[in-house]
Amino acid sequence: MKLARLSDIYEYTKSLSKKTLVAINAIDGHTLEAVADAVKLGIVSAIVTGNQTEILKQCGMFHVDHNLFQIVDAESEEEAARLAVQWVVQHPDCILMKGLISSDKYMRAILNKEAGILPQGGVLSHVSVIDNPNYHKLLIVSDVAIIPYPSIPQKIAMTHYLKQMALDLGISRPKIALITPTEQVLPSLVSCTDAVEVMKAAKNGQFEPAVVFGPMALDVALDLESAQIKNITSEVAGDADCLLFPNIDAGNVFYKANTKLCNADQAAVVMGANVPVVLSSRGDSIRTKLNSIALAALLSK
């Protein structure tokens, strides 16, 4: 089934076998509300780790029924992370979620070699699905939160993740744009020269059935008229499903501009681990956190 809009994800995930969501240090109202809503929608069952007294206090303040999930008491962020990861390792049919814990501590828990969540040699990358009312379909973008300045091998891995996300959303022939400031191959722009290297992998068939094109400016990727004016001929032009940003600077600004200026609906996960991983910003809305839980549930089917 192809998802036309992000809101379609809820009905679809209800038809899948229910997974267990494990939220690390869920001591804030937004996380608890999102987890409770996901449980009530029938998307997941849930466990939350963190200081039990604070969790119950937050539940009371935000009118959340704490009986909807299991609470695992922890005295610190580090212990909350350790207990959550330990549970996920022992129960593979799980989803890991970030609560009120710094991203660096969250990522350290995932990257811990002894934990066994990250495959040997694996690359973790943040992938977002954006439902912008000004674009004619869903947009899948990477990386806006984890890899600051990805190497060429990392960009190849990220392109694979974009393709896989698109396939999971029902897009049979994903169109992936390698975003740069220009379609010209300018040696002074790393984004352009990197795009050329990723295109070599594409021409060798590494990303089939996806269609990959780059270097490509953002306007050309999203607007057919711009592509026609610039005389760019590609089936990706004006109809991109996926955007691979050259670095976190560009990706993060794009993500937040969509959030704050375009009223876009969004969801985000981390790909590359042995289990789906939800990495929401502390500034993300309850809706975005709930969307992300549903997206992780879809990926774990």
C-alpha positions in Angstrom: 0.0 0.0 0.0 1.3 3.4 -1.0 0.9 6.1 1.7 -0.3 9.3 0.1 -0.1 11.4 3.2 1.6 10.9 6.6 -1.8 10.6 8.3 -2.4 7.3 6.4 0.2 5.6 8.5 -2.0 5.1 11.5 -4.6 2.8 9.8 -1.8 0.9 8.1 0.2 0.2 11.3 -2.9 -1.0 13.1 -3.0 -4.0 10.7 0.6 -5.0 11.6 1.6 -7.2 14.5 2.0 -5.0 17.6 5.5 -4.2 18.7 6.7 -3.0 22.1 7.9 0.6 22.4 10.7 1.2 25.0 11.1 4.9 25.8 14.3 6.1 27.4 14.0 8.5 30.4 10.4 9.4 29.5 10.0 11.9 32.3 8.5 14.7 30.2 4.8 15.3 29.4 5.2 15.4 25.6 6.9 12.0 25.4 4.4 10.4 27.8 1.4 11.8 25.9 2.8 10.6 22.6 3.5 7.1 24.1 0.0 7.0 25.7 -1.7 8.0 22.4 0.2 5.4 20.5 -0.9 2.7 22.9 -4.5 3.9 22.8 -4.4 3.8 19.0 -3.3 0.2 19.1 0.0 0.8 17.4 2.3 -0.4 20.2 2.4 -1.6 23.8 4.9 0.4 25.8 7.5 0.5 28.5 9.0 3.7 29.8 12.2 4.0 31.9 13.2 6.8 34.2 12.6 8.2 37.6 9.2 6.6 38.6 8.2 9.5 40.9 8.8 12.1 38.2 7.0 10.0 35.6 3.9 9.7 37.8 4.1 13.4 38.5 4.2 14.2 34.8 1.3 11.8 34.1 -0.8 13.6 36.6 0.1 17.1 35.3 -0.7 16.1 31.7 -3.7 13.8 32.5 -2.0 10.7 31.1 -3.1 7.3 32.4 0.1 5.7 33.7 -1.6 2.2 33.6 -1.3 2.3 29.8 2.4 1.4 30.0 4.9 -0.4 32.2 7.3 1.9 34.2 10.9 0.8 34.9 12.4 2.9 37.6 15.8 4.4 37.0 17.9 6.9 39.1 19.6 8.7 36.2 19.6 9.2 32.4 22.4 6.7 32.0 20.6 4.0 34.0 17.4 4.7 32.1 19.2 4.3 28.8 21.0 1.1 29.9 17.9 -0.5 31.2 16.0 0.4 28.0 18.7 -0.9 25.7 19.0 -4.1 27.8 15.3 -4.7 27.3 15.5 -4.2 23.5 18.4 -6.5 23.2 16.6 -9.3 25.1 13.3 -8.7 23.2 14.1 -8.0 19.5 10.5 -7.1 18.5 10.9 -3.7 20.0 11.2 0.0 19.1 13.6 2.3 21.0 12.5 5.9 21.6 14.3 8.9 23.0 12.6 10.7 25.9 14.0 13.6 27.9 17.7 12.6 27.4 20.4 14.4 25.6 21.0 13.2 22.1 24.7 12.4 22.8 23.8 10.1 25.7 21.1 8.5 23.7 23.4 7.8 20.8 26.1 6.5 23.1 23.6 3.9 24.4 22.9 2.8 20.8 26.5 2.8 19.7 27.7 0.8 22.7 29.3 -2.3 21.1 28.4 -4.4 24.1 24.8 -3.6 23.7 24.5 -5.2 20.3 22.0 -2.8 18.7 24.4 -1.6 16.0 25.6 -4.1 13.5 29.4 -4.3 13.1 30.5 -1.6 10.6 27.0 -0.2 10.5 26.1 3.4 9.7 23.4 5.2 11.7 21.5 7.9 9.8 18.5 10.0 10.6 15.7 9.8 8.0 12.6 12.1 8.1 9.3 11.8 6.3 7.8 15.3 5.6 4.2 15.9 4.6 4.3 19.4 3.3 1.0 20.8 2.1 2.8 22.7 -0.6 4.3 19.6 -2.2 2.3 17.0 -4.1 3.5 14.0 -2.2 5.6 12.8 0.8 9.2 13.8 1.0 11.9 11.6 2.6 15.0 13.4 3.6 18.4 12.7 5.2 20.4 13.5 7.3 19.2 16.3 9.5 20.4 15.2 13.0 23.2 12.7 13.2 26.0 12.8 10.6 27.4 16.3 10.4 29.5 16.0 7.2 29.0 12.5 5.7 31.8 10.8 3.8 31.1 9.3 0.4 30.6 5.8 1.9 28.2 7.2 4.4 26.3 9.0 1.7 26.0 5.7 -0.2 24.6 4.1 2.9 22.3 7.1 3.5 21.0 6.7 -0.1 20.2 3.1 0.6 18.2 4.1 3.7 16.3 6.6 1.7 15.5 4.0 -0.9 14.4 1.5 1.8 12.2 4.0 3.5 10.5 4.9 0.2 9.9 1.2 -0.5 8.4 0.7 3.0 6.1 3.5 2.3 4.9 1.8 -0.9 6.9 3.8 -3.4 7.9 1.2 -6.0 10.4 3.3 -7.9 11.8 6.0 -5.6 13.2 9.1 -7.1 16.2 10.3 -5.1 17.8 13.7 -5.6 21.4 14.4 -4.4 21.0 18.0 -3.3 23.7 20.6 -4.0 23.7 24.3 -4.8 24.0 23.7 -8.5 23.8 21.0 -11.2 27.3 22.0 -12.4 30.1 19.8 -11.1 32.2 22.5 -9.4 35.5 21.2 -7.9 35.3 23.9 -5.2 32.0 22.4 -3.8 32.4 19.1 -2.0 28.7 18.5 -2.3 29.0 18.4 -6.1 32.1 16.2 -6.3 30.6 13.8 -3.7 27.4 13.6 -5.8 29.4 12.5 -8.7 30.9 9.7 -6.7 27.4 8.6 -5.4 26.2 8.6 -9.0 28.9 6.1 -9.9 27.3 3.7 -7.4 23.9 4.5 -8.9 25.1 3.8 -12.4 26.5 0.4 -11.2 22.9 -0.5 -10.1 23.5 -0.3 -6.3 20.3 1.6 -5.6 17.8 -0.2 -7.9 14.9 0.0 -8.2 15.5 3.7 -7.2 16.3 6.4 -9.7 19.1 8.6 -8.4 20.2 12.0 -9.9 22.8 14.5 -8.9 24.2 17.0 -8.4 20.8 18.7 -8.3 19.7 22.0 -6.8 16.7 21.9 -4.4 14.5 24.0 -6.7 15.1 21.6 -9.6 14.3 18.6 -7.4 11.0 20.0 -6.2 9.7 22.2 -9.0 9.3 21.0 -12.6 9.1 24.6 -14.0 12.6 25.3 -12.5 13.9 22.2 -14.1 12.5 23.2 -17.5 13.9 26.7 -17.3 17.3 25.3 -16.4 16.9 22.6 -19.1 17.5 19.8 -16.7 16.2 16.5 -18.1 15.6 13.8 -15.4 12.6 11.9 -14.2 13.7 13.0 -10.7 13.4 16.7 -11.6 10.3 18.3 -10.1 9.1 14.9 -8.7 11.7 13.8 -6.1 10.5 11.4 -3.5 13.8 11.6 -1.5 16.4 14.3 -0.8 19.9 13.5 0.2 21.4 16.6 1.8 25.1 17.2 1.5 25.5 17.9 5.2 23.6 18.5 8.5 23.7 22.3 8.0 21.5 22.1 4.9 19.4 19.2 6.1 18.6 20.6 9.5 17.6 24.0 8.2 15.3 22.4 5.6 13.7 20.3 8.3 13.1 23.2 10.7 11.9 25.5 7.9 9.3 22.9 7.0 8.3 22.6 10.7 8.0 26.3 11.6 7.1 28.0 8.3 5.2 25.4 6.3 3.0 23.7 8.9 4.4 20.4 7.6 3.5 17.1 9.3 6.7 15.1 10.1 8.0 11.8 11.4 11.6 10.7 11.9 13.6 7.6 12.8 17.2 6.5 12.9 18.1 3.7 10.4 21.0 1.3 10.5 20.4 -0.3 13.9 19.0 -3.7 14.5 15.8 -2.2 15.7 13.8 0.9 14.7 15.0 3.9 16.7 12.9 7.0 17.3 15.0 10.2 17.7 12.7 13.2 18.3 13.9 16.6 19.2 12.9 18.0 22.6 11.3 20.8 20.6 9.2 18.4 18.5 5.4 18.4 19.0 3.4 15.5 20.4 2.1 14.9 16.9 5.6 14.6 15.5 6.6 12.1 18.2 3.4 10.1 17.6 4.0 10.1 13.9 7.6 8.9 14.5 6.3 6.0 16.7 3.9 5.0 14.0 6.7 5.2 11.3 9.0 3.0 13.5 6.1 0.5 13.9 5.7 0.4 10.1 9.5 -0.2 9.6 9.5 -3.0 12.1 6.8 -5.1 10.2 
